[in-house]
Amino acid sequence: MQIIIVGCGKVGSVLAEQLCQEGNDVTVLDTNGDRVEQLVNEFDIMGYIGSGISFDTLMEAGVKKADLLIAVTSSDELNLMCCLIAKKAGDCQTIARVRNPEYSKETDFLIKELGLALIINPELAAANEISRDLRLPSAVSAEVFAQGKVEILKMPVREGSPLCSIAVQDISAQLNCDILVCVVERGEQVTIPNGTFVLQEKDNIYIVGGSVKNRDFFRRIGMESNPVRSTMIVGGGKISYYLAKILTASGIYVKIIERDAASCDVLSQQLPEATIIHGDGTDKALLEEEGLDRADSFAALTGLDEENVFLSLYAKTQAHIKTVTKINRIAFDEVIANLDLDTVVYPKNITAEYIIRYARAFGNSIGSNVETMHRIAGGKVEALEFIIRENAPVLNIPLMNLNLKNDILVACIQRGKQIILPRGSDSMQVGDTVVVVTTRSGLKDIGDILGKSRA
């Protein structure tokens, strides 16, 4: 596909890299010439310097031939205007990043009236992800599929865990539970395990299953399975606002500490059910006074990555607490992965996932497009959701008879109200929702899981 990206900031750079890797013809556009030059040199793509709301610049960038335009500048209004002009000039599909909470209430109207394919709000998407993670404190992260009926949860194998030295194929029988280990992180190595793979202490594992059975599994291995009841948030930005709104609606007590007095006044009006504290969240005495040791969870959501990391590490020393850490700029993923942090949220990556999922689905319409996509295990694994349609090449064939590519696992099938952790004799049927886990990148259709037919 021919794709134009307007805005070469953090999100635009991630999109340019990943869409280029997937074989798309990518062009970037920004008023900052240095940013454009950097991406052009790094990824061997086309680049233009200019404004996304300039008709002449868009025409020069090839909007007439473009299949998709993605506007991710720092201005909501510019993104919307850029999409409107591109739609009129080239009749391409358009995606706009819109972050203002006021606009979030008008998403459906804007999509309809401006003819947009998608509006993505990074802060709202990040808040939704954090709220899912807080529903199961023992899980490091939670990704949902099949409209919330299927989950992939990340959890550590700690010292003394019943999971130590157990083969993947024996877990269900020995623990009397119905889950599947679909990915294992062991140090720098990421594996999609077979049944004989033996778990070890300090592994990070990803389990897939229905939400009820996942919670039963956590109880059986002695890990906390109840949602948090209270959350302390440091930082009063957009993510904090959206997160507090979601959590208070679920009956969770929320306390936000924000150092800017004007922001505190606004939050107090917007979030009457939350407690807003004007103060410095890095002040240890203030955190103690406001009850850090009594909170069930702690979210460091300031604008400084380093501050968020240190705050979460400090919170872990003060209480048995679930921590959430927002990272926007730090690129040392290996270092962060080795720190004693629970959930780490990267808003730019969440935004990129939404957009890439749409781009893949838009670029293919054979048997079953990508409905949901999450990158897990530090981006080394993709978990994708497909809906099986009548012309799918995998239809009604037992899994053991499918010629699957290497490093692909059909992890779960949702059929009506039934959640199936498939065995070799199971097959995919019309209307099924199927979750596929793979270390490969770029799957666009359920047929892409198949290797070449044997002669």
C-alpha positions as a printed Julia matrix, in Angstrom:
455×3 Matrix{Float64}:
   0.0     0.0    0.0
   1.0     3.62  -0.5
   0.81    5.36   2.88
   1.48    8.99   3.81
   2.34    9.8    7.44
   1.93   13.45   8.45
   3.94   14.18  11.59
   7.37   12.72  12.34
   7.28   12.75  16.15
   7.44    9.68  18.39
   4.33    8.0   16.97
   5.08    8.97  13.38
   8.58    7.52  13.66
   7.31    4.2   15.07
   4.68    3.99  12.32
   7.19    4.77   9.58
   9.51    2.02  10.8
   6.88   -0.68  11.25
   4.81    0.06   8.13
   7.98    0.15   6.06
   9.06   -3.22   7.51
   5.73   -4.69   6.42
   6.41   -3.84   2.78
   4.33   -0.68   2.42
   5.4     2.29   0.28
   5.75    4.96   2.99
   6.06    8.73   2.6
   6.54   11.06   5.59
   5.65   14.73   5.8
   6.57   17.27   8.48
   7.45   20.95   8.81
  10.62   19.94  10.68
  13.22   19.17   8.03
  15.63   17.49  10.45
  12.99   14.93  11.48
  12.09   14.18   7.88
  15.74   13.76   6.89
  16.4    11.43   9.82
  13.53    9.08   8.91
  14.33    9.17   5.2
  17.93    8.17   5.86
  17.07    5.56   8.48
  14.3     3.69   6.65
  14.93    4.5    2.98
  11.51    6.11   2.46
  10.26    9.24   0.72
  10.01   12.48   2.68
   8.67   15.97   2.15
   9.07   19.14   4.21
   5.88   21.15   4.59
   2.48   21.43   6.23
  -0.08   18.65   6.15
  -2.84   21.18   5.52
  -1.17   22.52   2.39
  -2.98   21.21  -0.68
   0.12   21.68  -2.84
   2.35   19.83  -0.38
  -0.08   16.92  -0.12
  -0.28   16.71  -3.9
   3.52   16.72  -4.13
   3.64   13.94  -1.52
   1.37   11.82  -3.74
  -2.0    12.04  -2.02
  -3.74   11.35  -5.36
  -2.26    7.83  -5.46
  -2.19    7.17  -1.71
  -4.29    4.4   -0.19
  -4.04    5.7    3.37
  -3.06    8.95   5.09
  -2.24    9.0    8.81
  -2.12   12.38  10.57
  -0.22   12.23  13.87
   1.08   15.77  14.41
   0.93   17.37  17.86
  -2.21   19.36  16.9
  -5.65   17.71  16.89
  -7.09   20.42  14.69
  -4.29   20.14  12.16
  -4.71   16.35  12.05
  -8.45   16.64  11.38
  -7.98   19.34   8.75
  -5.23   17.37   7.06
  -7.49   14.32   6.82
 -10.35   16.4    5.43
  -8.16   17.93   2.71
  -6.61   14.56   1.84
 -10.06   12.99   1.57
 -11.18   15.68  -0.86
  -7.93   15.79  -2.82
  -7.18   12.11  -3.16
 -10.14   10.14  -1.83
  -7.81    8.0    0.29
  -8.64    6.46   3.66
  -7.63    8.71   6.57
  -6.69    8.23  10.23
  -6.32   11.11  12.71
  -4.75   11.2   16.13
  -7.03   13.26  18.4
  -6.05   13.71  22.05
  -8.27   16.45  23.49
 -10.84   15.0   25.95
 -13.45   17.37  24.54
 -13.11   15.81  21.09
 -13.29   12.29  22.52
 -16.98   12.85  23.2
 -17.54   13.63  19.51
 -15.6    10.75  17.95
 -18.54    9.13  16.15
 -19.71   12.5   14.81
 -16.24   13.43  13.52
 -15.73   10.07  11.84
 -19.09   10.31  10.09
 -19.0    13.97   9.08
 -15.34   14.11   8.01
 -15.33   10.68   6.4
 -12.5     9.37   8.59
 -11.6     5.7    8.75
 -10.38    5.92  12.34
  -9.73    8.33  15.18
  -7.13    7.21  17.7
  -6.69    8.82  21.12
  -3.35    7.58  22.57
  -4.07    8.67  26.12
  -7.52    7.06  26.18
  -6.11    3.87  24.65
  -3.35    3.8   27.27
  -5.87    4.4   30.08
  -8.02    1.52  28.85
  -4.98   -0.76  28.81
  -3.97    0.26  32.34
  -7.49   -0.28  33.65
  -7.45   -3.82  32.22
  -4.13   -4.51  33.92
  -5.49   -3.34  37.26
  -8.37   -5.83  37.12
  -5.89   -8.64  37.81
  -3.04   -7.32  40.0
  -0.86  -10.44  39.74
  -0.7   -10.14  35.95
   1.98   -7.87  34.52
  -0.15   -7.11  31.47
  -3.53   -8.09  30.04
  -4.5    -8.11  26.36
  -8.12   -8.81  25.43
  -9.68  -10.45  22.38
 -13.14  -11.54  21.24
 -14.77   -8.48  22.86
 -13.22   -9.25  26.24
 -14.11  -12.95  26.34
 -10.5   -14.1   25.75
  -7.41  -12.77  27.52
  -3.67  -13.15  27.16
  -2.06  -12.44  30.53
   1.63  -12.04  31.33
   2.87  -13.3   34.71
   6.2   -14.18  36.34
   7.11  -17.67  37.55
   8.34  -16.85  41.05
  10.41  -18.88  43.46
   8.32  -21.68  44.98
   5.57  -21.39  42.35
   3.67  -24.61  41.48
   4.68  -23.83  37.89
   8.39  -24.4   38.5
   9.76  -27.5   36.7
   6.41  -28.39  35.14
   5.96  -29.21  31.44
   3.48  -27.02  29.56
   1.38  -30.06  28.55
   0.97  -31.11  32.21
  -0.26  -27.79  33.65
  -3.98  -28.3   33.06
  -4.02  -31.83  34.51
  -1.8   -31.14  37.54
  -3.48  -27.88  38.51
  -7.0   -28.8   37.32
  -7.33  -25.67  35.22
  -8.09  -24.78  31.6
  -5.39  -22.42  30.33
  -2.65  -22.57  27.72
   0.89  -21.18  27.99
   1.42  -19.59  24.59
   4.68  -17.64  25.05
   7.64  -17.92  27.41
  10.29  -15.24  28.02
  13.53  -16.61  29.47
  16.13  -13.91  29.69
  16.54  -12.49  26.19
  14.99  -15.58  24.59
  11.33  -15.65  23.54
   9.72  -19.02  22.76
   6.35  -20.29  21.58
   6.55  -23.5   23.6
   5.52  -27.0   22.64
   3.96  -29.37  25.15
   7.27  -30.74  26.44
   8.71  -27.3   27.25
   9.51  -27.16  31.0
   8.95  -23.9   32.89
  11.63  -22.52  35.19
  11.82  -20.0   37.99
  12.19  -16.41  36.71
  10.44  -17.21  33.41
   7.81  -14.73  32.29
   4.91  -16.62  30.76
   1.87  -15.57  28.74
  -1.29  -17.58  29.31
  -4.38  -17.56  27.12
  -7.91  -18.49  28.12
 -11.33  -17.23  29.1
 -11.41  -14.5   31.74
 -13.16  -16.62  34.39
 -10.82  -19.6   33.93
  -7.77  -17.35  33.97
  -8.77  -16.03  37.38
  -9.36  -19.56  38.63
  -5.83  -20.43  37.47
  -4.36  -17.51  39.44
  -6.18  -18.65  42.58
  -4.89  -22.21  42.15
  -1.28  -21.07  42.02
  -1.72  -18.77  45.02
  -1.66  -15.4   43.24
  -3.98  -12.44  43.75
  -7.0   -12.6   41.44
  -9.26   -9.78  42.66
  -9.32   -6.31  41.08
  -7.65   -3.46  42.95
  -9.87   -1.35  45.2
  -7.76    1.82  45.31
  -5.2     3.54  43.12
  -2.74    6.37  43.72
  -1.75    8.26  40.57
   1.15   10.7   40.33
   0.73   13.13  37.45
  -2.46   14.85  36.34
  -2.22   14.63  32.55
  -4.65   13.26  30.0
  -3.94    9.59  30.73
  -4.57   10.19  34.42
  -7.87   11.91  33.63
  -9.12    9.09  31.4
  -7.87    6.41  33.8
  -9.51    8.03  36.83
 -12.78    8.36  34.93
 -12.73    4.64  34.02
 -11.72    3.47  37.51
 -14.15    5.62  39.5
 -16.99    4.42  37.24
 -16.04    0.89  38.37
 -16.16    1.83  42.05
 -12.37    2.05  42.53
 -11.11    4.8   44.83
  -8.68    7.11  42.99
  -6.27    9.69  44.39
  -4.29   11.91  41.98
  -1.24   13.92  43.06
  -0.41   16.81  40.71
   2.09   19.63  41.27
   0.35   22.23  39.07
  -2.39   24.08  40.94
  -4.38   25.05  37.84
  -4.43   21.42  36.65
  -5.68   20.37  40.08
  -8.58   22.81  39.83
  -9.57   21.44  36.41
  -9.29   17.81  37.56
 -11.37   18.55  40.65
 -14.18   19.81  38.43
 -13.87   16.99  35.88
 -13.48   14.17  38.42
 -15.75   14.88  41.4
 -15.53   11.26  42.6
 -11.7    11.28  42.76
  -9.47   12.91  45.38
  -7.12   15.5   43.89
  -4.02   16.49  45.88
  -1.94   19.55  45.01
   1.66   18.59  45.71
   4.91   17.12  44.47
   4.51   13.41  43.82
   8.26   12.88  44.2
   8.1    14.04  47.84
   8.43   10.86  49.91
   6.82   12.49  52.93
   3.77   13.48  50.88
   3.41    9.98  49.44
   3.56    8.54  52.94
   1.08   11.09  54.26
  -1.38   10.33  51.44
  -1.31    6.6   52.18
   1.0     4.99  49.64
   1.44    2.0   51.94
  -2.33    1.45  52.04
  -3.04    1.7   48.3
  -3.63   -1.42  46.21
  -1.96    0.06  43.13
   0.26    2.93  42.1
   0.52    4.59  38.66
   3.44    6.87  37.77
   2.09    8.93  34.88
   4.13   12.15  34.92
   5.67   13.64  31.8
   9.17   12.47  32.77
  10.07    8.85  32.08
  12.95    8.79  34.56
  10.72   10.17  37.29
   8.08    7.53  36.56
  10.63    4.71  36.79
  12.04    5.89  40.11
   8.59    6.52  41.58
   7.41    2.99  40.74
  10.61    1.45  42.12
  10.16    3.44  45.32
   6.51    2.41  45.61
   7.56   -1.25  45.41
   9.84   -0.76  48.43
   7.06    0.75  50.54
   4.19   -1.65  50.01
   3.02   -4.88  48.38
   1.55   -2.94  45.53
   0.79   -3.2   41.81
   2.71   -0.54  39.87
   2.11    1.01  36.45
   4.87    3.01  34.77
   4.41    5.23  31.72
   7.36    5.41  29.31
   7.33    7.75  26.32
  10.93    8.38  25.32
  13.4     6.04  27.03
  14.76    3.6   24.45
  16.62    1.26  26.79
  14.0    -1.51  26.72
  16.46   -4.18  27.92
  17.33   -2.16  31.02
  13.7    -1.42  31.85
  12.78   -5.1   31.39
  15.27   -6.05  34.11
  13.93   -3.58  36.66
  11.42   -4.59  39.35
   8.5    -2.94  37.56
   5.09   -4.47  37.01
   3.14   -2.98  34.11
   5.07   -0.66  31.77
   2.93    1.31  29.3
   4.24    2.83  26.06
   1.49    5.09  24.64
   3.28    5.54  21.29
   3.38    1.75  20.78
  -0.29    1.35  21.68
  -1.2     3.98  19.07
   0.97    2.29  16.46
  -0.69   -1.09  17.14
  -4.17    0.32  16.49
  -3.11    1.97  13.24
  -1.08   -0.98  11.92
  -3.97   -3.32  12.65
  -6.23   -1.11  10.52
  -3.62   -0.87   7.76
  -3.29   -4.66   7.58
  -7.04   -5.18   7.51
  -7.5    -2.46   4.89
  -4.79   -3.98   2.71
  -6.36   -7.43   2.62
  -9.89   -8.75   2.21
  -9.56  -12.45   1.45
 -10.85  -14.77   4.15
 -10.43  -13.06   7.48
  -8.85   -9.7    8.31
  -7.05   -8.74  11.48
  -9.67   -7.7   14.03
  -7.33   -7.09  16.97
  -3.55   -7.06  17.27
  -1.29   -6.78  20.29
   2.49   -6.91  20.35
   3.74   -8.76  23.42
   7.06  -10.01  24.81
   8.79   -6.7   24.13
   7.38   -6.54  20.61
   8.93   -9.88  19.62
   5.56  -11.66  19.41
   2.27  -10.7   17.8
  -1.08  -11.92  19.06
  -3.76  -11.47  16.42
  -7.5   -12.0   16.31
  -9.28  -13.17  13.17
 -12.93  -13.9   12.42
 -13.33  -16.94  10.17
 -15.41  -16.32   7.05
 -16.89  -18.66   4.43
 -13.97  -18.44   1.99
 -11.19  -18.93   4.59
  -8.64  -21.56   3.43
  -8.48  -23.08   6.94
 -12.21  -23.81   7.18
 -13.3   -27.13   8.76
  -9.82  -28.7    8.55
  -8.47  -30.33  11.76
  -5.49  -28.36  13.05
  -3.29  -31.45  12.91
  -3.9   -31.56   9.13
  -3.06  -27.9    8.52
   0.4   -27.15   7.15
   1.15  -24.33   9.59
   4.24  -22.19   9.19
   6.87  -22.5   11.88
   6.54  -20.3   14.99
   2.76  -20.03  14.72
   0.3   -21.22  17.37
  -3.48  -21.28  17.05
  -3.93  -20.37  20.71
  -7.68  -20.05  21.18
 -11.0   -20.41  19.37
 -14.1   -18.61  20.59
 -17.32  -20.13  19.24
 -20.47  -18.51  20.57
 -20.19  -18.7   24.36
 -17.6   -21.48  24.2
 -13.87  -20.83  24.69
 -11.8   -23.62  23.1
  -8.1   -24.16  23.77
  -7.64  -26.17  20.62
  -6.15  -29.62  20.21
  -5.11  -31.29  16.96
  -8.6   -32.62  16.22
 -10.28  -29.19  16.58
 -11.02  -27.11  13.49
 -11.98  -23.54  12.66
 -15.58  -22.94  11.59
 -17.45  -20.04  10.01
 -18.05  -17.28  12.57
 -15.3   -18.42  14.96
 -13.04  -15.85  16.53
  -9.49  -17.22  16.45
  -6.45  -15.94  18.34
  -3.1   -16.67  16.69
   0.26  -16.13  18.42
   3.43  -15.84  16.33
   6.99  -14.58  16.32
   6.49  -13.71  12.65
   5.46  -10.21  11.65
   3.01   -9.01   9.04
   0.18  -11.58   9.11
  -2.8    -9.95   7.43
  -5.18  -12.85   6.87
  -5.86  -16.19   8.54
  -4.55  -17.83   5.37
  -1.13  -16.35   6.12
  -0.61  -18.94   8.87
  -0.34  -21.66   6.2
   2.9   -22.77   4.61
   3.27  -23.82   1.01
   1.31  -26.93   0.19
   3.38  -30.06  -0.1
   3.55  -31.6   -3.54
